[in-house]
Amino acid sequence: MDGSVVIIGGGLAAAKTAEALRTRGYDGAIALLAGERHLPYERPPLSKGFLAGKDAHDSLAPFDSDWYRRHHVEVHTGVSATKIDRTGRLVFGDDGSAIHYDKLVLATGSRPRPFPGAPEVAYLRTVDDSEHLLERLGDGRTLVIVGGGWIGLEVAATARTSGTEVTVIEPQRLPLAGILGDRVAGVIAGLHREHGVDLRLGVGVDAIETATAPGGRVVTDDGRTLTADTILVGIGAIPETGLAESAGLSVDDGVVVDSRLATSDPDVYAVGDIANYPDPRFGRLRVEHWANALHQPAVAAANILGHEETFDRLPYFFTDQYDLGMEYRGHASGADPVVIRGDLDERRFLAFWLDDRKRVRAGMNVNLWDDGEAIAELVTSERTVDPARLADPAVPLDRV
């Protein structure tokens, strides 16, 4: 294929799109607008190894500048796309540039959901955010985290390991209860309390007062006031769909794509956090996790080059907190019945969420690393299981 491909985004999805195009044999022009001043990089370490000071800055980028040079990928760091002209097939940058495309890939990711009226608190999305937060962690420092989701809890674990005093405020009765349900969420809560995190559960936030940004006071809805050196808000993310909307593409909780990851314009594709795609098992999904950013670009690249491939990979995410590591495959709700195989108290177990037909919709392995493929097979097979056999460690997973 001749012509040119423009990729908008500065994360893993953008980098892997460029790689996939070259791997598939595309020899046309590729331009990548990264937005930030850094080469495209992975974000999971920002709340874990990089925030702990263990991972070097260079380790975040899947490819260095020499790779982009050797593969003839023109990377515009520090340049944000401001407009897409679909008629003229142009992408305009905030540096005054106008770049022509034959095919366009949106990998714009997401941004932190802001807390109303608190512009000077800390958020965690970029490597710069992580660097600034790292400077404020350590013995004798205090951190209040508003939101007990994955990012908030990972930061809490990293901060406690550095000696920081941490309070987490979460309106649910248990952190992640809406995703994991009470039994598994209780394990997560117990883990953090064992490590000295002050969990304030079932509590909302009325106001944040940043006297010395990003520190200040948090006023909770039970009438208490918490003071901290740093206030981090982690209350979810918003997909970066502004470019797509202004270009007239179909947008509904992300950029709407088909199974080929093409948008409502067949010459424009979307991958990563922003892609709202049809999953063959669960219906439409938008998944804000590393695995989609890793795997979707290969499908988009294949279709750009005229092949017919669909994205049907099982949703996957992982987390590491203290001595707990877990992997989650599938898609379920914390309200779904859960079956436990193993020991919750020892934090070595498998968890399975079932639907009303006793099919496994999602499975999670916690500190057990040999069952990932069997869990994935259970979910993708959509077969009915016997909950008693599923809970019995003596019964192989392929015989439940």
C-alpha positions as CSV (number, residue, x, y, z in Angstrom):
1,M,0.0,0.0,0.0
2,D,1.3,3.5,-0.9
3,G,0.1,6.7,0.7
4,S,0.4,7.9,4.2
5,V,-0.9,7.0,7.7
6,V,-1.2,9.5,10.5
7,I,-1.4,8.2,14.1
8,I,-2.6,10.5,16.8
9,G,-1.6,9.6,20.3
10,G,1.4,9.2,22.7
11,G,0.8,5.9,24.4
12,L,1.4,2.3,23.8
13,A,-1.4,2.0,21.3
14,A,0.2,4.6,19.0
15,A,3.6,3.0,19.2
16,K,2.2,-0.5,18.5
17,T,0.2,0.8,15.5
18,A,3.4,2.1,13.9
19,E,5.1,-1.2,14.6
20,A,2.3,-3.3,13.3
21,L,2.2,-1.3,10.0
22,R,5.9,-1.9,9.4
23,T,5.7,-5.5,10.5
24,R,2.9,-6.1,8.1
25,G,5.0,-4.7,5.2
26,Y,3.6,-1.2,4.9
27,D,6.3,1.0,3.3
28,G,4.4,4.3,3.0
29,A,4.8,7.4,5.1
30,I,3.9,7.2,8.8
31,A,3.6,10.3,11.0
32,L,2.8,10.1,14.7
33,L,1.7,13.1,16.7
34,A,2.6,12.3,20.3
35,G,1.2,15.4,22.1
36,E,3.6,15.1,25.1
37,R,7.3,16.0,24.8
38,H,8.2,12.3,25.3
39,L,8.3,9.4,22.8
40,P,5.2,7.2,23.1
41,Y,5.3,5.2,26.4
42,E,3.4,2.7,28.5
43,R,1.4,3.9,31.4
44,P,0.9,1.0,33.9
45,P,4.4,1.6,35.6
46,L,3.3,5.2,36.4
47,S,1.4,3.9,39.5
48,K,3.8,1.1,40.2
49,G,7.5,0.7,39.4
50,F,8.2,4.1,38.0
51,L,6.3,5.8,40.9
52,A,8.4,3.7,43.3
53,G,11.6,5.0,41.7
54,K,12.5,1.5,40.4
55,D,11.8,1.8,36.7
56,A,13.9,4.2,34.6
57,H,12.3,6.8,32.4
58,D,13.7,5.1,29.2
59,S,12.1,1.8,30.2
60,L,8.6,3.2,29.7
61,A,9.0,3.6,26.0
62,P,8.5,0.4,23.9
63,F,10.7,1.9,21.2
64,D,13.6,4.4,21.3
65,S,14.3,7.2,18.9
66,D,16.6,5.0,16.9
67,W,13.8,2.5,16.2
68,Y,11.5,5.2,14.9
69,R,14.4,6.5,12.7
70,R,15.3,3.1,11.3
71,H,11.6,2.3,10.6
72,H,11.0,5.7,9.0
73,V,8.3,6.8,11.4
74,E,8.1,10.6,11.7
75,V,7.4,11.3,15.4
76,H,6.2,14.8,16.3
77,T,6.7,15.0,20.1
78,G,5.1,17.9,21.9
79,V,2.6,18.4,19.0
80,S,-1.1,18.0,19.7
81,A,-3.6,17.5,17.0
82,T,-6.2,20.3,17.1
83,K,-8.4,19.4,14.1
84,I,-9.2,16.7,11.6
85,D,-10.4,17.7,8.1
86,R,-11.9,14.5,6.7
87,T,-12.7,16.1,3.4
88,G,-9.2,17.3,2.7
89,R,-7.6,14.4,4.7
90,L,-5.6,16.7,6.8
91,V,-4.6,16.6,10.5
92,F,-3.7,20.0,11.9
93,G,-1.3,20.4,14.8
94,D,-1.0,23.1,17.4
95,D,2.4,24.0,16.0
96,G,0.7,25.2,12.8
97,S,1.4,22.0,10.8
98,A,-1.0,20.3,8.4
99,I,-0.3,16.7,7.7
100,H,-2.0,14.7,4.9
101,Y,-3.3,11.2,5.5
102,D,-4.8,8.4,3.5
103,K,-5.6,6.5,6.6
104,L,-5.9,7.9,10.1
105,V,-5.6,6.1,13.5
106,L,-6.9,7.7,16.6
107,A,-5.1,6.5,19.8
108,T,-5.8,9.5,21.9
109,G,-6.5,7.6,25.2
110,S,-8.2,9.2,28.1
111,R,-7.8,11.9,30.7
112,P,-8.5,11.9,34.4
113,R,-12.0,12.8,35.5
114,P,-11.6,16.1,37.4
115,F,-13.1,16.8,40.8
116,P,-15.4,19.8,40.5
117,G,-13.9,23.0,41.8
118,A,-10.5,21.5,42.7
119,P,-8.1,22.4,39.8
120,E,-4.9,22.3,41.8
121,V,-4.9,18.7,43.1
122,A,-2.7,16.0,41.7
123,Y,-3.8,13.6,39.0
124,L,-2.0,10.6,37.5
125,R,-2.0,10.2,33.8
126,T,1.3,11.2,32.4
127,V,5.0,10.5,33.2
128,D,5.3,14.1,34.4
129,D,2.4,13.5,36.8
130,S,4.2,10.4,38.1
131,E,7.5,12.2,38.5
132,H,5.9,15.1,40.4
133,L,4.0,12.7,42.7
134,L,7.2,10.7,43.4
135,E,8.9,13.8,44.7
136,R,6.1,14.2,47.3
137,L,6.3,10.6,48.7
138,G,8.4,9.3,51.5
139,D,8.7,9.1,55.3
140,G,6.8,11.8,57.1
141,R,4.7,12.7,54.0
142,T,0.9,12.5,53.9
143,L,-1.2,11.6,51.0
144,V,-5.0,11.6,50.7
145,I,-6.4,9.7,47.6
146,V,-9.9,10.5,46.6
147,G,-11.2,7.4,44.9
148,G,-10.5,3.7,45.6
149,G,-10.3,2.4,42.1
150,W,-7.4,0.6,40.4
151,I,-5.2,3.7,40.1
152,G,-5.9,4.9,43.6
153,L,-5.2,1.6,45.2
154,E,-2.0,1.0,43.2
155,V,-0.7,4.5,44.2
156,A,-1.7,3.8,47.8
157,A,0.4,0.6,47.7
158,T,3.4,2.3,46.2
159,A,3.1,5.2,48.5
160,R,2.9,3.1,51.6
161,T,5.9,1.1,50.5
162,S,7.8,4.4,50.5
163,G,6.7,5.2,54.0
164,T,4.1,7.8,53.1
165,E,1.0,8.0,55.3
166,V,-2.0,7.3,53.1
167,T,-5.7,7.8,53.4
168,V,-8.1,6.6,50.8
169,I,-11.6,8.0,50.5
170,E,-14.1,5.8,48.7
171,P,-17.9,6.1,48.5
172,Q,-18.5,2.4,48.0
173,R,-18.8,0.2,51.0
174,L,-15.6,-1.6,49.8
175,P,-13.1,-0.6,47.2
176,L,-13.8,-2.1,43.8
177,A,-17.0,-3.7,45.0
178,G,-18.9,-2.7,41.9
179,I,-16.4,-4.7,39.8
180,L,-15.3,-7.6,42.1
181,G,-18.2,-8.0,44.6
182,D,-17.9,-7.9,48.4
183,R,-16.0,-11.1,48.9
184,V,-13.1,-10.3,46.6
185,A,-13.2,-6.6,47.3
186,G,-12.9,-7.5,51.1
187,V,-9.6,-9.1,50.4
188,I,-8.3,-6.0,48.7
189,A,-9.5,-3.8,51.6
190,G,-7.9,-6.1,54.1
191,L,-4.6,-6.1,52.2
192,H,-4.4,-2.3,52.4
193,R,-5.4,-2.1,56.0
194,E,-2.7,-4.6,56.9
195,H,-0.2,-2.2,55.3
196,G,-1.4,0.8,57.2
197,V,-3.7,2.5,54.7
198,D,-6.5,4.4,56.4
199,L,-9.5,3.4,54.3
200,R,-12.5,5.7,54.7
201,L,-15.3,3.7,53.1
202,G,-18.9,4.6,52.4
203,V,-17.7,8.2,52.5
204,G,-18.0,10.9,49.9
205,V,-16.2,14.2,49.4
206,D,-18.0,17.5,49.8
207,A,-15.1,19.8,49.0
208,I,-11.3,20.0,48.4
209,E,-9.5,23.0,49.5
210,T,-6.0,23.4,48.0
211,A,-4.3,25.9,50.3
212,T,-0.8,24.8,49.1
213,A,-1.3,22.9,45.8
214,P,-1.4,20.0,45.4
215,G,-1.9,19.7,49.2
216,G,-4.7,21.0,51.3
217,R,-7.8,19.8,53.0
218,V,-10.5,17.3,52.0
219,V,-13.9,17.8,53.6
220,T,-15.9,14.6,53.6
221,D,-19.7,14.2,53.7
222,D,-19.6,12.8,57.3
223,G,-18.4,16.2,58.5
224,R,-14.7,15.4,58.8
225,T,-11.7,17.3,57.5
226,L,-8.5,15.6,56.4
227,T,-5.3,17.6,55.8
228,A,-2.5,16.2,53.6
229,D,0.7,17.3,51.9
230,T,-0.7,15.9,48.6
231,I,-4.3,15.3,47.4
232,L,-4.6,12.8,44.5
233,V,-7.9,12.5,42.7
234,G,-8.5,9.1,41.1
235,I,-12.2,9.0,40.3
236,G,-12.1,7.6,36.8
237,A,-11.2,8.6,33.3
238,I,-12.9,10.3,30.4
239,P,-12.1,9.2,26.8
240,E,-10.4,11.8,24.7
241,T,-13.0,12.0,21.9
242,G,-12.9,15.7,21.2
243,L,-11.1,15.4,17.9
244,A,-13.5,12.6,16.8
245,E,-16.6,14.6,17.7
246,S,-15.5,17.7,16.0
247,A,-14.7,15.7,12.9
248,G,-18.2,14.3,12.8
249,L,-17.3,10.7,13.7
250,S,-19.8,8.6,15.7
251,V,-19.1,8.9,19.4
252,D,-20.9,7.2,22.3
253,D,-18.9,6.4,25.4
254,G,-15.8,6.6,23.2
255,V,-15.3,6.4,19.5
256,V,-17.7,3.9,18.0
257,V,-15.9,1.3,15.9
258,D,-16.8,-1.9,14.2
259,S,-15.2,-5.3,14.7
260,R,-12.4,-4.2,12.4
261,L,-11.8,-1.1,14.6
262,A,-12.9,1.2,11.8
263,T,-14.9,4.2,12.8
264,S,-18.0,5.6,11.0
265,D,-15.4,6.9,8.4
266,P,-13.9,3.8,6.8
267,D,-10.5,5.6,6.5
268,V,-10.3,6.4,10.2
269,Y,-9.6,3.8,12.9
270,A,-9.6,4.0,16.7
271,V,-7.6,1.9,19.1
272,G,-7.0,1.7,22.9
273,D,-8.9,3.5,25.6
274,I,-11.2,5.4,23.2
275,A,-12.4,2.4,21.1
276,N,-16.0,1.4,21.8
277,Y,-16.0,-2.0,20.0
278,P,-18.4,-4.9,19.6
279,D,-17.3,-7.9,21.7
280,P,-18.7,-11.2,20.4
281,R,-19.5,-12.4,24.0
282,F,-20.3,-9.2,26.0
283,G,-21.7,-6.7,23.5
284,R,-20.2,-3.3,23.2
285,L,-17.2,-2.5,25.4
286,R,-14.7,0.2,26.0
287,V,-11.8,-1.1,28.0
288,E,-9.3,1.2,29.6
289,H,-6.5,-1.3,30.1
290,W,-3.1,-2.0,28.8
291,A,-4.0,-5.2,26.9
292,N,-6.3,-3.4,24.4
293,A,-3.6,-0.8,23.7
294,L,-1.2,-3.7,23.1
295,H,-3.3,-5.9,20.8
296,Q,-5.8,-3.7,19.0
297,P,-3.2,-2.0,16.8
298,A,-2.3,-5.2,14.9
299,V,-5.9,-5.6,13.9
300,A,-6.3,-2.0,12.8
301,A,-3.0,-2.2,10.8
302,A,-4.1,-5.4,9.1
303,N,-7.3,-3.8,7.9
304,I,-5.6,-0.6,6.8
305,L,-3.5,-2.8,4.6
306,G,-6.6,-4.4,3.1
307,H,-6.9,-7.6,5.1
308,E,-10.1,-8.6,6.9
309,E,-9.4,-9.1,10.6
310,T,-11.6,-8.7,13.6
311,F,-10.8,-7.9,17.2
312,D,-12.3,-10.5,19.4
313,R,-9.7,-10.9,22.1
314,L,-10.9,-11.6,25.7
315,P,-10.8,-8.5,27.9
316,Y,-7.8,-8.7,30.3
317,F,-6.2,-6.6,33.0
318,F,-3.8,-7.0,35.8
319,T,-2.6,-5.3,39.0
320,D,0.2,-5.6,41.5
321,Q,-0.3,-4.2,45.0
322,Y,2.2,-5.1,47.8
323,D,2.6,-8.9,47.6
324,L,-0.6,-9.4,45.7
325,G,-0.6,-9.9,42.0
326,M,-3.7,-10.7,40.0
327,E,-5.0,-11.2,36.4
328,Y,-8.6,-10.8,35.4
329,R,-10.1,-12.1,32.1
330,G,-13.5,-11.6,30.8
331,H,-16.2,-9.1,31.8
332,A,-18.6,-9.3,34.7
333,S,-20.2,-7.3,37.5
334,G,-19.6,-7.3,41.2
335,A,-23.3,-8.1,41.5
336,D,-22.8,-11.5,39.7
337,P,-22.5,-14.6,41.8
338,V,-18.9,-15.5,42.5
339,V,-17.3,-18.9,43.1
340,I,-14.0,-19.0,45.0
341,R,-11.4,-21.8,44.5
342,G,-8.6,-21.5,47.0
343,D,-7.8,-19.5,50.2
344,L,-9.0,-16.0,50.5
345,D,-7.2,-15.5,53.8
346,E,-3.9,-16.5,52.3
347,R,-4.7,-14.4,49.2
348,R,-4.0,-17.4,46.9
349,F,-7.2,-18.2,45.0
350,L,-9.1,-18.2,41.8
351,A,-12.4,-16.3,41.5
352,F,-15.1,-16.9,38.9
353,W,-18.2,-14.8,38.2
354,L,-21.2,-16.6,36.8
355,D,-24.3,-15.5,34.9
356,D,-27.8,-16.8,35.5
357,R,-27.1,-19.8,33.2
358,K,-24.0,-20.7,35.2
359,R,-21.6,-19.7,32.5
360,V,-18.3,-18.2,33.6
361,R,-18.3,-14.6,32.4
362,A,-15.0,-13.6,34.1
363,G,-12.2,-15.2,36.0
364,M,-9.4,-14.0,38.2
365,N,-6.2,-15.6,39.4
366,V,-4.6,-14.1,42.6
367,N,-1.0,-15.0,43.4
368,L,-1.5,-18.2,41.3
369,W,0.1,-18.1,37.8
370,D,-0.6,-21.4,36.1
371,D,-4.3,-21.1,35.4
372,G,-4.6,-18.2,33.1
373,E,-5.2,-20.2,29.9
374,A,-7.7,-22.5,31.6
375,I,-9.6,-19.4,32.9
376,A,-9.6,-17.9,29.4
377,E,-10.9,-21.1,28.0
378,L,-13.8,-21.3,30.5
379,V,-14.9,-17.8,29.6
380,T,-14.6,-18.1,25.9
381,S,-16.3,-21.6,25.8
382,E,-19.5,-20.1,27.3
383,R,-20.3,-23.6,28.6
384,T,-22.4,-24.3,31.7
385,V,-20.4,-25.3,34.7
386,D,-21.1,-27.0,38.1
387,P,-20.3,-24.4,40.8
388,A,-19.4,-27.0,43.3
389,R,-16.8,-28.6,41.0
390,L,-15.6,-25.2,40.0
391,A,-14.8,-24.4,43.6
392,D,-13.0,-27.7,44.2
393,P,-9.2,-27.5,43.7
394,A,-9.1,-31.2,43.1
395,V,-11.2,-30.9,39.9
396,P,-9.3,-29.8,36.9
397,L,-10.7,-26.6,35.4
398,D,-11.3,-28.3,32.1
399,R,-13.7,-30.8,33.8
400,V,-15.9,-28.5,35.8
